[in-house]
Amino acid sequence: MATDLEITAKERGIKYFLVSYTDLFGTQRAKLVPASKIKTCCEDGAGFAGFATWLDMSPADSDLLAVPDPDGLIQLPWKPEVGWLPADLYMDGKPVEQGPRNILKRLMKEAARDGYQMKTGVEPEFFLITPCGSEPADMADKQMKPCYDQSALMRRYDVIAEICDAMIALGWNPYQNDHEDANGQFEMNWDYDDALVTADRHAFFKYMTRSIAEKHGFRATFMPKPFLDLTGSGCHAHVSLWRDGENVFKDKSDEIGLSRIGYHFIGGLIHSADALAAITNPTVNSYKRINAPRTTSGATWAPNTVTYTGNNRTHMVRVPGGGRFEFRLPDGAVNPYLLQAGILAAGLDGMRQERDPGKRLDINMYTDGHSLEGVKRLPLNMLDAMRALENSSVLNEAFGSFVPSYLKLKQDEWNGYCGHLTEWERDNTLDC
């Protein structure tokens, strides 16, 4: 039964609701609705001009209506008089096909028709940087191998603890927080759940982290590679598939604990990886993470080949234990809803087509991968990934009209990047 938001507002002291949707580029858009008008908003939706956001729309189009999902309500822990509501997009009485949350919900219904539910957890990495964005905020964070640095973690205790306390209060069951492999970089983990729940929480987590960091005088960024010499920010996803309360990826008789269905699901990710990169690694900057040279810490911790393994972090897909796998390709810029939708679309295709993921590789891909022949490589840049997405029958069929809309906007972004003259070009070409 859907939550009655008027009653909830009175019980919890909520004065306003942020009716929020995430556009194609992952930017969150919202309207602030007084609690006295939330019932009308749930019936009619909050009105937006879609063209004014990153959606493939025109100023001549009808109102874009964001219809809030009452069951997704999250009360802002640092501002409890405000409730955040994820919303689904409608126009002219119909769901907007390019809406990221709409796509995920449609694919989840498709999986449910076969009795399947995907459950996921995400591991979003981020940097705490100076407000101007030029460097990590902690000037004392200088170690060459800063991962898990206790002192650097505790110097940012107030920020990390406030975010973690908020997740505890929200019932997310956070279980670990750490300083990551780059100076100024952190990761926070909470329990896995249904894919839509995880996507909503992921979207809110990014907003919450930025807000709390700003409150403390810092800036939080999920940019994939804000500093060339440091490890970039990934957003690894841990994935399992369930049917009738049972994890169908689990098989105790298998060497790494994975079922035939699990291998086929991974086979789908392997098959569509280059096209998926346009979604999981959605910015020009993304490819400075997955195709990076060694960082000051000694490793990028990002994949550059389309391979899978057991408990080995140098591959695109890692199977750390029975019944689940870790997808290490996505980065911090990924749209939370498109991340889940992309994994599910590729995985369902792998199951239906019984795709073979190929031979499991247990080598260190960073040191020995160059010796392998015939191993598929990830795209070198956003344009290559966009072309792969354009040519992917799997993702075009699964995502429908989203793909041409997304590629149209991304092509404009790529053209804008190519039209930018860098200082490197001047330094290396003025005297050519």
Steps between C-alpha positions, in 0.01 A plus 500: 500500500638837396606743771250779574736796482266750666469280807872423494585870480297575811643204691862578413490878495571527127424847363624458143563223250777497240333334202808381314588328175835409347555602139703318233832643619436410864417854614225513762219744428239592759218721609433591861136424576326610823362210700150647464519447122666160484175310445429704187859451386470123536185505288608746230880505522740792536539687172834558325620618161691192386714688250647704786666183638709223344215333317452476126205738484394825335367828642183419303438176690224462758569529871724231641327366811700343782267274697651422843527147633376518862669173589838649411473777761826591678492764774812715489693412820680836502181694421210286628229749403566395138410167340664380176281314251627321188265555208401333174466708185181536294400709202155520343380224732770250401827395667801673344700222334834674547444556874778305682282385791225402257746286303617316811145434620399368158796260486431385855142416401636311202725295729213448745290340225758221501497495879832682551600784732844660476656610828801726505732701718720786386835631621514868405842663534541874530757769579476769764663799333538873548197711404680622186561137398874535442635250757407259781373688804741332743844653447655238731370211286824440308584128528594316179283211620224675694240224481348424842715775658361520852621854570365642174168324559469643851590851387174485304312319776240776538392478135514122461332435837216742423431329168518156663276609790248618242502162326455324834202723581351426157526125553752433223725294730839649404780266598838644396657838418859547389761726352554376146806463276535866403585795723174657612288208377240307702252215462189421704305174489146402594289185462388370163131500407256490212649676194251790509552556873876503444468743209286740704741480794799547271343814350424636845844403633671718242278795591544438872878468478534824308268681741672382818846566355394854412366547852851424630670739256610236248387386160422137414556387143413171330698602190670186364852645476535845659879464541708333228765353731251356750266199485161585353161451663312185411151389589521122518173309500446168676230299328287197579179363348213354702198282429245384756727617781803308372824641360517341153864602452614271782638153431712340771627235259667757276865590554419868566143441622318625190206333325449447127251790504763716667757421232248583225415828673871591508518386138243768419716766664805375311307506172370857544789652700624748240147633444425499872803721557312790338257472793720385789784736403300793365746790479808599303688487829390139564754363256786660689412251776458174306790565261735664749871439556617392845414745772723610788359215712613242244168391342190656347262238647293544182453243222609554142414157364171314463584205722375321811669319785462365851615712794735724300455878471681551169209384280171655391292237682613347829329209676608548863274231640216266414173642371607848391744689284655846503478715186803731518451702181261778619641828630381775731325695222261215419128572509369285791194381306677434171769304686243251627306497173815435295609209718154346491454546124836340416454224758152404383630480145784278617255263669261487206774446245700277736808709429832345589725739696805316372795377699545629852833678534676503836812692398593854605366693200704807588833318469428199276198603293715630213615144428148378418372492144138550400392662827235765441598849612275769640442817295785751495271803514139608524453517123601134457258404778220704340554324166488164674172594668355618170585161345380287792182316408474373859494843666302668222227242541507516880517880534284598201487867410737586783803404292460749212402775746800429722741479207370826356574687824831321551610585146444867583713451812776328301496777239529756779801317640666477158444872450702578812865598445723366777826639630666168411418556133652846508811379683558216255380647170585870487842425355403208279 
